[in-house]
Amino acid sequence: MSPLKLEILAYEETSLGPLCLRRRELQAEPGTVVTEVTLNHEFLMSSYNTDSERAISNRAVEIHGGRQLKALVGGFGLGYTAWELLQRDGVASVEVVEYLPQVLEWLRDGLIPLSTELNAAEHLRLTPGDVYQRLLSEPEETFDLIVIDVDHSPGDQLGEVEHEFYTAKGLATAKLHLADGGVLAVWSYAESSTFSDALRETFDTVHVEPIRTFNALVNDEQTDWLFFGVK
């Protein structure tokens, strides 16, 4: 760690703008070191508080209630969502589709906190690609769980290309990728009544759950939102 207590681990140019992986010591909590990602000079994610990223995996498994589940995760991030699934007894395999190949290189190079665990995971498959493009195409296979943690929210998407995933039409196509009884789970930093309505138009059973945590960095409570549709 440098005297400034900030270390740039990777800096890459991507189709979505500059992508930066950094490690720093928190001024608000001396001795606490976090790994963070910024995209196009905007904060994207942190290892500091991963409660909602873990919760979406656990709730998806609990809502399904089955065994030997096959899971698809859209968006690797720092790996907490995938790792939580891999630790569940009911999950047999996890495939992660990640749009930015640099993110997968960080994992292989051991630059993220969970690198050791994830690189050793036998039931994890990493696929470079666009998960939305895949889910909006005809399925070649089906999954028991599909967990999406890509955009900030349904109304605040990464990149400039619009897609239909968050609409009733898009969800109906994505639903084809679920096995009977399968669960679609979507992470968001904000509530979205429009997306909730689209889910209810597409799925018979829908759950919308807030995850509230106290963020010591801003000395306030923050709320993330989890959306679930059951086939």
ABEGO torsion letter per residue (X at the ends): XBAAGBBBABBBBBAAEBBBBBBBBBAABBGBBBBBBBBGGBBABBAABAAAAAAAAAAAAAAAGBBGBBBBBBEAEAGAAAAAAAABAABABBBBBBABAAAAAAAAAGABAAAAAAAABAABBBBBEBAAAAAABBBABBBABBBBBABABAABBBEABBBAAABAAAAAAAAAABBBGBBBBBBBABBBAAAAAAAAAABABBBBBBBBBBBAAAGBBBBBBBBBBBX
